[in-house]
Amino acid sequence: MSRSWRSQRRREFRLRKAALAAVLVIFLLPLAWTVLAAIGFLPNNSRRPPTWTLHLTLDHFAEVGIAAPSFWIELATSTGVSLGAALVTVAASFLGAYGLARSRWRGERTITQGFLVLASLPAMAFVIPLADLMRRVNLVDNVPGLLLGEAAVTAPLAVYVLRGFLSGLSPEWEEAARLDGASLLTILRGIVLPMAAPTVVATAVILFVMDWNMLLVPLVLSGVAVKTLPVAMIDFFTFERGLDWPTAAAALVISLVPLLVLIAALHRILDRFTLGGGTSAAGVVDSGVGAAVRGG
């Protein structure tokens, strides 16, 4: 019976691996096609049936700057705006999530669920009033307005995620530090933040990716002076210009490099991004309490 059970488990494990491999192939096939096109592996549609032509070259990457002279400026703009929006969102959402996690009134759960509903809404639901508000305060077509607009869109998800983690942390250490005279700022800096640091970093990475890929909000809030990369990529696919697929593929590959580097560097910590509650971190808490009491 035991041998039969182990054999069944091995078969199930192989099936899971095969299914995962199939899913990965399906999802990575468009990316592989884009990379191959960028280096010169292209279909020859003039023949029937179509064949493939292989002319390995990196010239298409050099042509990106020629086809779109402002491409590198837009790449830097996307990087700065996405990073700034992620940091602003995490900083503001952490304080809001902590307030919700330590609330003792009945409406707290309703408000928390409201943040989840807001995070689930499509950007189209509020991009028009957001654009009107930004226009009234002269924050259209500039970096600060674009940064604040993207931060506003992703903030509900950040509040919901961070609240889920913080509500799972026991408040006993915070109460002990408060009895020892620690201020709220000291408690947040010395106890809560060290415990939540991996989750905060993981949330910031996810927000950076979301801000980087955001199209509708930058399309509405930006114009001539400021463009993010998703908006700029539209120029490669307009009918007026004509589609130069190898150059467009090279631009797509370049636009993915910052994301791939970031995820490769922080892929382990991304496991902490979850919609569930928090976990125990006694070792971090001990050191955090000591720092909070000393700083209090």
Disulfide bonds with the S-S distance in Angstrom:
none
